[in-house]
Amino acid sequence: MIRIMDISIKINMTLLNITSYSFYITILKKKMEDLSNIRRDYSKFSLDKNSIKNDPFEQFDIWMQDALKGEFLEPTAVAVSTVSDGNRPSSRIVLLKSYDEKGFVFYTNYLSRKGNEIAKNPYGSMLFFWDKFERQIRIEGKIEKITKEESNNYFVKRPYTSRLGAWASEQSKPLKSRFTLIRKVAALMVKYPVDVPLPDFWGGYRLIPDEFEFWQGRESRLHDRFQYKLLNNKWDIERLMP
Ligand SMILES: Cc1cc2nc3c(=O)[nH]c(=O)nc-3n(C[C@H](O)[C@H](O)[C@H](O)COP(=O)(O)O)c2cc1C
């Protein structure tokens, strides 16, 4: 009698597992279908040879100023890609902190993964995307460290806790627990109660572009793309197929 009950419980449990598994698969499939059904037509703005600036830095400035007024949470967020010495690319978001005709500056830990990659292969790219404006900008070129003085000018403007954070974080290295990091910050508060010096391993990088691409979403996937390439110190502009 007990045996029969045991078997019946087992069968019921198996059926329950199969049912919940197939339910899970159905949900998953539905989610996947949902993704492939997401479709949006872009029609807000356009870009053409007559309106685009001859100087890509000017064109960048126009779009960045638009983004700054666009009520984005992080309008200056940019994906920076670097390549390892084994030719493996990697990307991460950083915040653009300044730009001018010399290039595009962000700040980080020089001993981080990106820092190590840049030290071995100085070529990198930046990618901005402002969804509300249906715009993307690609920038490619060489990445160089900015001067210590420039880094320091920025570092002193950072909040006290962020300056301590720069010291505390051995960025990209394994961390045993969050508590280890908090303890490090506490010790640093004692060491630097007021002035926090710029760490040697922290500072800015400048991407010096030799290529830009401005992408404006258009109707029916017939987007506008303009590529700028630096050839003999002059910017050559070409429209690209979408
Ligand atoms: C919105 C946002 C802004 C970020 N800004 C920076 C930044 O300015 N500098 C930085 O080093 N990391 C920044 N990070 C963290 C990086 O994405 C990344 O985790 C970190 O730099 C380590 O990257 P790595 O291990 O590839 O060197 C930001 C992340 C996000 C999501």
The ligand as an ORCA input file, in Angstrom:
! r2SCAN-3c Opt
* xyz 0 1
  C      26.930     55.036    -16.604
  C      28.321     54.514    -16.313
  C      29.373     55.398    -16.212
  C      30.662     54.935    -15.946
  N      31.694     55.828    -15.920
  C      32.950     55.366    -15.764
  C      34.057     56.270    -15.897
  O      33.926     57.466    -16.192
  N      35.306     55.759    -15.678
  C      35.508     54.436    -15.395
  O      36.661     54.038    -15.217
  N      34.492     53.563    -15.309
  C      33.212     53.990    -15.496
  N      32.166     53.112    -15.436
  C      32.454     51.667    -15.134
  C      32.971     50.976    -16.395
  O      31.892     50.669    -17.259
  C      33.780     49.711    -16.105
  O      33.045     48.831    -15.282
  C      35.099     50.023    -15.409
  O      35.736     51.141    -15.978
  C      36.050     48.828    -15.501
  O      36.288     48.519    -16.859
  P      37.499     47.597    -17.342
  O      37.597     46.465    -16.352
  O      37.131     47.141    -18.703
  O      38.744     48.447    -17.331
  C      30.879     53.538    -15.741
  C      29.804     52.652    -15.861
  C      28.552     53.128    -16.155
  C      27.431     52.135    -16.344
*
